[in-house]
Amino acid sequence: MVDLDTKYICNGFPYLGSEKQKNQNELVGEFVVKKLAEPYLMKGHNITTDQYFTSYNLGVFLLSKKT
């Protein structure tokens, strides 16, 4: 996760090929966005993603978290 104005990395984690925390029916892109966005949920921030990290379920989740 990178701040648009400063280009500074705000959040990240290494991906080692599988995530034990991920729900079985959750897409990897959804999991990544949710994990990186955790500190920013419920604060009215905007998140911009590309097509790999976008899904209907993710949009519904982020709207429910006022993000």
C-alpha positions as MATLAB code, in Angstrom:
seq = 'MVDLDTKYICNGFPYLGSEKQKNQNELVGEFVVKKLAEPYLMKGHNITTDQYFTSYNLGVFLLSKKT';
ca = [
       0.000    0.000    0.000;
       1.455    3.336   -1.096;
       0.426    6.917   -0.299;
      -0.463    8.676   -3.551;
       0.935   12.088   -2.602;
       4.229   11.121   -0.964;
       4.811    7.795   -2.796;
       5.701    6.432    0.650;
       4.960    2.779    1.464;
       2.278    2.754    4.192;
       1.698   -0.970    4.635;
       2.917   -4.273    3.224;
       3.541   -7.925    3.966;
       5.483  -10.734    2.292;
       3.453  -13.206    0.263;
       4.900  -16.701    0.562;
       2.553  -18.583   -1.728;
      -0.409  -19.274    0.559;
      -2.174  -17.570    3.417;
      -3.540  -19.578    6.312;
      -5.747  -16.632    7.404;
      -7.583  -16.436    4.056;
     -11.120  -17.828    3.863;
     -11.392  -20.699    1.400;
     -13.987  -18.898   -0.782;
     -12.170  -15.520   -0.702;
     -10.115  -14.429   -3.711;
      -6.435  -13.700   -3.090;
      -6.879  -10.121   -4.325;
      -9.712   -9.524   -1.857;
      -7.645  -10.937    0.993;
      -4.654   -8.733    0.156;
      -6.715   -5.526   -0.026;
      -8.549   -6.311    3.220;
      -5.310   -7.094    5.052;
      -3.492   -3.977    3.838;
      -6.503   -1.732    4.467;
      -7.153   -2.874    8.066;
      -5.595    0.198    9.748;
      -7.535    2.544    7.437;
     -11.050    1.073    7.635;
     -13.896    3.140    9.133;
     -11.957    6.367    8.478;
     -13.432    7.393    5.119;
     -10.278    6.786    3.082;
     -10.332    5.959   -0.637;
      -8.651    2.850   -2.005;
      -7.695    2.522   -5.660;
      -6.968   -0.928   -7.087;
      -6.410   -2.486  -10.482;
      -8.494   -5.269  -12.030;
      -6.692   -8.050  -10.136;
      -7.619   -6.578   -6.758;
     -11.220   -5.634   -7.615;
     -14.381   -7.649   -7.034;
     -18.023   -7.049   -6.202;
     -17.636   -8.694   -2.780;
     -14.652   -6.476   -1.968;
     -16.634   -3.375   -2.929;
     -19.502   -4.399   -0.664;
     -17.055   -5.092    2.183;
     -15.296   -1.720    1.825;
     -18.607    0.162    1.652;
     -19.741   -1.560    4.841;
     -16.525   -0.307    6.477;
     -17.063    3.291    5.205;
     -13.996    3.010    2.993;
];
